[in-house]
Structures are given as C-alpha cells and as structure tokens.
Amino acid sequence: TTFEVGADIGLFDEKVNLSYTYYSADHANQIVQISLPRSSGYTSTVSNIGSMTNKGHELTLGIKPIDGLIDGLKLELFATYSRNVNEVVKITDEIDELSIGGPYTTGVSVVAKEGLPFGTYKGLAPKTNAQGQVIVDPNTGYPLYTDQEVYLGNYQPDYTASFGANVGYKGFGFN
C-alpha cells in the first residue's frame, strides 16, 4: 500500500525547475528466504512473512542558466537529494528477528529485526573504555570483543545526493 504526494514547479520560463515528492509505503507478506536446520535435509525455504514500512522525501533542482543566450548551446545544472526511512514492523508472532545473511567470515550477520531497518548488521563489537577507546589484549595486540552480539548499523544510507551538468552544442553532448 503506497501513498505519494508531490509537486513540480517551473520558474522563469522553465529555467529553474524544482520537484518534491513525499512517499509512504507499507509492505506486507514479504518473500524471504528462511534458514532451516540441516537435520531437516534442506538448508532453506521461501516464505511470505513480515511487514515493513518505507517513508521518504525526494528533491530535485534543475537550472538552465544560459538557456537561449547562445544559439545551439544548452547547459543544465542539476542536483538531487533523497532520504528513505525503513523499518521492519513485524516478522511473525513467534519471532521478532530473522537472519537474512551470514554469519560471514567476519562473524557478522545481516538480520531483519522488528523496530530496526531491514538489513541491519549484527555481530560482536570491539570493547571500549569510558572514553570510547578500543580495549586491546596486551598479549596479542588485537582488540577484545563483546561477549554478546550487538546491532552494528545497517546497509541503508542515511540519504543519497547527486549533482551534475548536461552540456550540448549543435548535436554534441556531454554529461
């Protein structure tokens, strides 16, 4: 179920264009691969479970600063910004966390955890002191790690942004 609203605004004879969109999407019955115990004779199965939400903003600005000043020359400058906030709302009534990848050679797994973004990393973290410095084993020189796994972050970016230019002159173009 998706809701979206936006606006496109052109100013100064379309030399400045601004677009904005807000969206909210609720996803139910996600298709996920579930790991099975090896004793079952299979390693995984596919099931429709869970629900998650995505809410976000998209903003685009385009400027044509020399439009119409030089015959055949076109220049457009553009910038985009988007932010998506994702949350796993529910896995099943029986579980609130599902491993979707790993553990990898680093000991880190990727999980879907209720209340966190999809694709959250989970694993042991370096122990730190009160000042936030990593505690190192004096015998080996390697960091000491927590006894329990913790959530380390996720692979979804806080935002994405880009900018660029399109230049054209008498049939030739450059981006």
Beta strands, then each sheet from edge to edge (+ up, - down):
strand 1: 2-11
strand 2: 16-35
strand 3: 44-63
strand 4: 73-90
strand 5: 97-101
strand 6: 109-113
strand 7: 120-123
strand 8: 150-154
strand 9: 160-169
strand 10: 172-174
sheet 1: 1+ 2- 3+ 4- 9+ 10-
sheet 2: 5+ 6- 7+ 8-
end
